[in-house]
């Protein structure tokens, strides 16, 4: 994972201020599993599934929301509390209803140019204000404009909630899936209705739940042709692996061993324990477990990735590189796996590996153009190759993604000075400079 694997990318945060409010998890297996579950819903809703960005927030509370266009945010708590893939699919179906219904259009101007982390930070800060009843809590949320200065501006109305419910049920029916999971999620939330606002699941703060909504979904279950259709075995397998992985990465060893004791020799249990032991760290026990899983599943890219991460973070760069290379060979289109490999290659500080690192990072940003860490590492490898203009351009790309507009302007100007006038890189630097200046002007106007 990323703050670069679950560990490789855990806590990934473009800016320090945003990181203090929010931790996003980047993990190829988790993201790919959720996208596989969600893609049929996106498609039947008339959305391009590739255009919907999925973000996972490290937070054990129940919450899911959409913001800033086609951005879906899911708390780890929502994933881990779900007992079946269908329960998580039901939540995603409802949130897809909000996207398809255009319920976000009124804030799109306010969100212009904001990173995913900034958007999520805004919403979570406003959710805190709703929970506490203290509008001044919004002052701590960076980037919120004057028109977002009231706590109820991001609350969906009951009409919109009902509309999203109806759309979600339709999407589930059109993809031959049961609405029972959505009902079970709502019933879990309903049990929290009598709690004080500060103790309720954050989902309730911006998604008002009524008895009528629950009755509507209950009726949909009663009428659905697919009410009792079980989840596909492949979906259950992938989902249970993700839940085990998240538990191993987010909870202490004792909590992991409670859920997956040493007497449990299932694949999920060994996966969770391997992660938990590596985090302590008890590397020998962790490696024994992951090696056993690889022996049973030699073409599983995520097991090879985890072994690479374990070795890399414990200073064993050469064998880590071999594990990452195998993961990339098995899943070549994963930007996250390629960045993990490139990071390992750069850490070895061998000039002979620069070309391979450059290729991996170039492939990564082609697959995922808004991958901030990939651009930063590209800047490093270009610098090592004395391609300073290209390095400045890569750092300008990173700064735009992170919302560091002053740095973006500075690096874009530097790239233009160093790259041949009229070349593709020079023209891209010009585009980035203009974008950064527009967004900076927009921010000034927002501040009044």
N, C-alpha and C positions, 0 to 999 in steps of 0.2 A: 504493500500500500504506500501512496505518497503522503508524509510531509516531505517525501519522495517516496510499492508493493503494499499490504495494509501498512506496513511500516514504511515502505519506501516513500509513500506519499501522505502519511498521516499528518494532519494539521497544516496542510499546504495553505499558505496565506501570502498573497502578494504584498500586503502592506502590514506593518507592525500594528497600526491602529485597528485594522480590521481583524487581525489575528487575535487581538485581545477580546474581541466580541464573539468570534466564530471560528470553528475549525472545520474545514472541509476535508473529507477523505477522498483520495484518489486511489482507486484500486481497479485493475483491469477486470478481474474476475467478477467483482461485485457489480461494476458498471455494466458489463456485458450481460450478466444474468438478468439484471433489472430491465435493461433495454430489450432483451429477448421477450420478457414477459409483457412489456409495455407496447412494443412495436405494432402488434395487431390492432390495439386500441387507437393508437395515433393514426394509423392508416385508415381505419374505418371512419374516423372523425374528419377525414379529409386533410390531414396534416401530413407533411413530409416527415417521416419518422426520424430522418437524419438531421432535421432542423430543430428538433426538440432536444434541448440540453438537459441532462439529468445530473443533479448535484446531490451528494450525500453529506449530511451534516452530522458531525460527531456529537450527539446529544441523546441521552437515554429516555427523553420524554416523547410522548406521542405527538407527532406533528408532521404535516406535509402541506406544501403550498406552492403556488405558481406565481411568478412575478417577472416584470420586465420583458414581457413578450412570451416566448416559448421556452421558459426556464422552469423546470420542475425540481423542487427541493424536497428531499425525504430525510427525516431524522433516522439515525441508526436505531433509536428506540422503537420506531414504527416497524422497521424491518424485523427486529429481534422479537417484538411482541406478537407479530403475526405468527400464527401456528401453521398456516398453509400458504402456498403461493396465491391461492384464490383470494385470501384476505388482503394481501398487498395489492393484487390486481384490482380489487374493488376500490381501494383508495385511489389508485392511479386512474381508474376509469372516471371517478368523480372529478379529480383535478383536471383531467383531459376535457371534461365538460366545461370547466371554467375557461380553458384556453380556446376551445372551439366556439364558445359563446361570446368571445370578445369581452369578457368581464374585466380585462386588465387595461383596456384602451385609455381610461381616464388618467392612468399614471405614466403612460409611455413617455411623454415629454419629460416628466420629472426624472425618469430613469435613464434618459439619453446619455450614453457614454459611460454609464456606471458598470463596473465589473460585477460578476456574479456574487462575489463576496460582499461588495458594497450593497447590492440590492438586498441580499439576505440579511445583512446587518441592519439595514433600515427596517425591514419587516419585523425582525426579532426585537429591535428596540421599541418599535411601536407596539408590538404585542406585550412587552413588559409594561408599557404605559397603560394599556388597556387593563392588564391584570391588577395593577396597583392603584389605578384611578388617578395617577399623577401625570398630568400632561407634561410637566416640566421634565419628565424622564426622557422626553424626545430630544432634549438639548444635547444628550450624550450621543446621539446618532449622527455620525458625520454624513454630510451631503444631503440632508433632508431640506428641501426648499420651503419657502414660506407657506405654500399651499398644502404641504404635508404636515403642518404644525398642529394638527388635531388627531387624537388617537383613533377616531372612528373612520378616518379616511380610507384605511386599508381593510376595513371590515366588509365582508360580503353581506349583502342584504339577504333577507329570508327568501325573497323572490329569486335572486341569483343562485342561492343554495339549492332551492327546489329545481331550478332550471338545470343546474349541474347534475343533480341526482337523476333527473329524467334522461338527460343526455348520456350519463354514465351507464344507466340501465340499458339504453338503446345500444350503446357500443358493446356492452357485454353480450347482449342477445345476438347482435350481428356477427360477433366472433365466436358464437356457440359456447359461451362461458356462463357459469352460474353467478347470479347476483347475491348469493348467500354470503360470500365473504364481505361484501360491503355492509350487509345487515349486521353481521357479527362485529364488525369494526364500530358501527354506530352504537350497538348495544354496549360495547365496552366503554365508549365515551359517555353514554347516557348514565352509566353507573357513577360518573364523576360529576354529574350536574349539580348535586347538592353540596359539593365541596366549595370552599371559598375560592374566589377567582385565582388567587395566588397559588393554590394547590391543584387547580385543574390542569388537564393536559393543554398545552398551548394551542392545539388545534381548535379547541372550543372558543378561544378568544377571538378568532377571526372568522370562524365558520359556525355561526349560531345553529344549534341543533334543537329541533322541536319534535314533539311526539308525532306530529303530522308527517314529518319527514321519515321517521322510523316506520310509521304505518304504511307509507307509500312504498318503501323498499320491501317491507314484509309482504305486501300485496304482490309486488313484482316477483318475489321468490315463489309465492303460491301459484302464480300464473306462468312462470318460466318453464319452457320445455327442457331447460338445461339445469334446473335447480339442483338436481342430485348428481350432476356430471362430476366425476372426480378429476383432480388435477392430473395432467399427464405425468407418467413416472419420471421422465427426463426433467420436467419442471420441478418436481419434488426433490429430486437428487441435487440439482443445481442450487435450489433455494436452501436446502438444509446445509449444504456446504458453506454457503455465504453466511448463514446464521452462526455456524460454528466458528468461522473465520473472524467474524466481527466480535464475537464473544472473547475469543483468544486475544485479540488485539486491544480490546477496550476495557476488559475487566481484569482484576487481579488474579493471580494464579489460583488462590483459594476458591474464588467464584467459578472459575473455569473447571476446576476439579470437582466441584459440587455438581455441575451439569454434566460433565464428562469424566467420571471417575476412572481410575486406572484399570478397574475391572471391565470397563467398556472398551471392547476392541473394535468397534465399528470404525469405518473410514472417517466419519465426521468427528468422532471423539479423538482419534489419533491426530487429525488435522488441528483441532483446537488445542490439544496439549502440546503439539510441536511448536505452535506459535507462542503459547504461554511460557514454555520452558525457555525458548530463545529470548524472550523479553526479560527474563530474570537477571542475568542470563545463565542458563545451564546449556551451553551450546552442544555438548556431547549428546545429551539426552534428546535435544531438539533435532539434531542431525540424524540420529538413529531413527527417529520417528519419520522424518521426511524422506530419508533414504528408503525406508520400508514402503512408503506410499509410492515413491517413484518406481520401485521395483515392480509393484503391482499395476501401476498406471504409467508406463514409460513415455507415452505420447501426450501426457497432460501438461500443457505449458505452464499452468499456474503453480504446480508443485516444483517445477524447475525454477520458476521465478522466485518462489519463496526460499528455496535453498540458496539461490544467488544472493538474495537480500541478506539472509543469515550470515553468509560468508563475508560479503562486502562490509557489513556493519561490524564485523569482528576482525577486520584487517587482513582478510585472506583474499586479496584481489584477483590473483590468477585463477584459482578454482571458481571464484564467484563469476568471473567473466565467462568461463566455460558453461556454467549453468544458465546464465542470461542468454548466451548465444543459442543454446538449445531451446530455451523458451521462445526466442524470436524466430528461430527456424520453424517452430511448430505453430506460431501465431504471428506471422510477419506483418500484419496490418495493424498491430497494436502500438499506438504511439507510446503508451506507458511502458511497455516492455522494451521498446527501442531506447527510450530515454534512460531506463535503468541500466541497460547495457552500455550506453555511451558514457554515463556517469562513472561506471566502473572502469571503462577504458581510460577516461581522463584522469581518474584517481591514480592509475598506475604510472602516469607521467612518462610514458614511452612515446617519443615522436613517431615511431612506426605505427602507432595505433590511431594517430590523429585522423587519417583519411577515413578509417572505418567509423570512428566516432562522428565525423562530419556527415557521412552518408546516413548513419542511423538518425541523427538529429534532423537532417533535412527531410528524411522520410516522415519523421514524427510530426514536424510542423506542417507538412503537406496533408497529413491525415487529420491533424488537430491544430489549426492555425492559431488558436488562442491559448496554447499551452505555454504559459509564462516561463516555467523552468527550462523547457526545451530551448527557448530563445536565449535565455541567460547562458546556458551551456554552449550554444552556438557561438555566442560572443566570446566565450573563453577559448574555444578551439580555433576560431578565426584569429584571435589574438596570438595564439601560439604559432600559427602559421604566418604571422606578420601580415595578415590581411586586415588592416586596421579599419579601413572604410567599411568592409563587410561586418566587422565586429561592432562598429558603431550602429550600423543599420539594425543588426540583431538586437542590440540593447535598446534601440528606439522602439522596436516591436514589443519587447518585454515591458518597457515603461508605459506604452499606450494601454496594454492589457491590464497592467497593475493600477492604472489611473494616476501615475506620476507624470503629470503633463509637463511640468518644467523640465524634468529629465528627458522626456520624449522630444521636446523642442530642441534641447541642447544636443542630444545624440543625432537627431535628424540633420541638424545644421552641420554637425561634424562629418556625417556620412556624405553629405552633398559636397563638402569641401574636398574629400579624399577620393570619391568615386568619379569615374569619367562622366563628364556632363552628357546627359541624354541617355546614359546606359540604363538598363532595367533597374539596377540598384539605386541609381541617382533619382530616377522617376518615382520609385517606391518611397525613398526618403522624402521627396517633395510631398507625396500624398500624406505621409505620416505627419509631416510638419503642419500641413494645412488642417488635418484632422485634430491634432493636439491644440492648435490655436483656436479652432472653432469651439472645441469642448471647453477650453479655458474661458473663452468669452461667454459661453453659455453659463458656466459656473458663476461668473461675475454678475451676470444678469439675475441669476437665481438669488444671489445674496443681496440683491437690491442696490 
